[in-house]
Amino acid sequence: MVRRYRDTLHLERRDDGDSTHWQKTWDLQSPLLLPSGKKLIAQETKGQGMVLPADSTRLTVRFRQGGEKCRLPGRQHRHELKKLLQSWGVPPWQRDQIPLIYIGDELAQVVGYSICEPFLAKNEQLGLDISLSQ
């Protein structure tokens, strides 16, 4: 399928999968298979990545449903994910396919784009680098 966004043509495979209500708890020990067939992989890093709070109850992965907010590193206020995706230049048809990492009920990471400030590893903290692979 060929689409145009911001004067750029995008050639993509047709994806008829609906991931709107898909949600999985992830233990981070093994790769997590997404509905698209891609996998999420977590690797430990030092001084970067996402930090799990000591009192974290659960880590879940789901996709955009609307109304999500994230406070980007260095910013004072939370921003709507919709606006962030627009500013990052993500084509509209791809926005619902970006994995979102939640710790408890709070958005912690938009995979491939940003980690929300409260969950960002600092200095010598042990963090997790979460990436998407084929």
DAGI-V154769 format. One record per residue. PSI is psi in radians with two decimals (999 if undefined). NEAR is the number of other ideal C-beta (glycine too) atoms within 8 Angstrom. Layout:
psi=PSI near=NEAR
psi=PSI near=NEAR
This chain:
psi=2.40 near=6
psi=2.29 near=6
psi=2.77 near=9
psi=2.36 near=7
psi=2.19 near=7
psi=0.85 near=4
psi=0.43 near=3
psi=2.36 near=6
psi=2.42 near=6
psi=2.18 near=9
psi=2.07 near=5
psi=2.73 near=7
psi=2.57 near=4
psi=2.26 near=5
psi=1.87 near=7
psi=0.02 near=4
psi=2.41 near=6
psi=1.98 near=5
psi=0.22 near=11
psi=-0.78 near=7
psi=0.15 near=5
psi=2.35 near=9
psi=2.39 near=6
psi=2.47 near=8
psi=2.42 near=6
psi=2.26 near=9
psi=-0.09 near=6
psi=-0.09 near=6
psi=-0.59 near=3
psi=2.79 near=4
psi=2.57 near=7
psi=2.12 near=9
psi=2.20 near=5
psi=2.83 near=13
psi=-0.49 near=6
psi=-0.19 near=8
psi=-0.20 near=6
psi=2.91 near=8
psi=2.57 near=10
psi=2.35 near=15
psi=2.39 near=9
psi=2.29 near=8
psi=2.43 near=7
psi=2.46 near=9
psi=2.91 near=11
psi=2.21 near=9
psi=0.17 near=9
psi=3.01 near=7
psi=-2.83 near=11
psi=2.39 near=14
psi=2.39 near=11
psi=2.15 near=9
psi=2.62 near=7
psi=-0.56 near=4
psi=0.32 near=4
psi=2.33 near=9
psi=-0.74 near=5
psi=2.67 near=7
psi=2.19 near=13
psi=2.72 near=10
psi=2.31 near=13
psi=-3.08 near=10
psi=2.91 near=11
psi=2.32 near=9
psi=-0.23 near=7
psi=2.43 near=5
psi=0.00 near=5
psi=2.57 near=11
psi=2.63 near=9
psi=2.44 near=12
psi=1.96 near=11
psi=2.67 near=10
psi=2.31 near=7
psi=-0.03 near=4
psi=2.70 near=8
psi=-0.51 near=3
psi=2.75 near=5
psi=2.60 near=5
psi=2.59 near=11
psi=2.35 near=8
psi=-0.65 near=13
psi=-0.82 near=9
psi=-0.68 near=8
psi=-0.78 near=14
psi=-0.66 near=11
psi=-0.79 near=8
psi=-0.49 near=6
psi=-0.08 near=7
psi=0.46 near=6
psi=2.14 near=10
psi=2.50 near=9
psi=-0.68 near=6
psi=-0.21 near=6
psi=-0.27 near=8
psi=-0.60 near=11
psi=0.02 near=9
psi=0.07 near=8
psi=2.13 near=14
psi=2.40 near=10
psi=2.27 near=14
psi=2.22 near=13
psi=2.43 near=12
psi=2.01 near=12
psi=-2.20 near=7
psi=0.22 near=3
psi=2.32 near=8
psi=2.15 near=12
psi=-0.60 near=12
psi=2.45 near=12
psi=1.77 near=13
psi=2.24 near=12
psi=-0.10 near=6
psi=-0.96 near=9
psi=2.70 near=9
psi=2.36 near=11
psi=2.44 near=14
psi=-0.85 near=10
psi=-0.29 near=7
psi=0.16 near=12
psi=2.18 near=11
psi=2.46 near=12
psi=2.63 near=5
psi=-1.98 near=4
psi=0.18 near=4
psi=2.55 near=9
psi=2.22 near=7
psi=3.08 near=14
psi=2.23 near=12
psi=1.91 near=11
psi=2.16 near=11
psi=2.82 near=9
psi=2.31 near=10
psi=2.83 near=8
psi=999 near=4
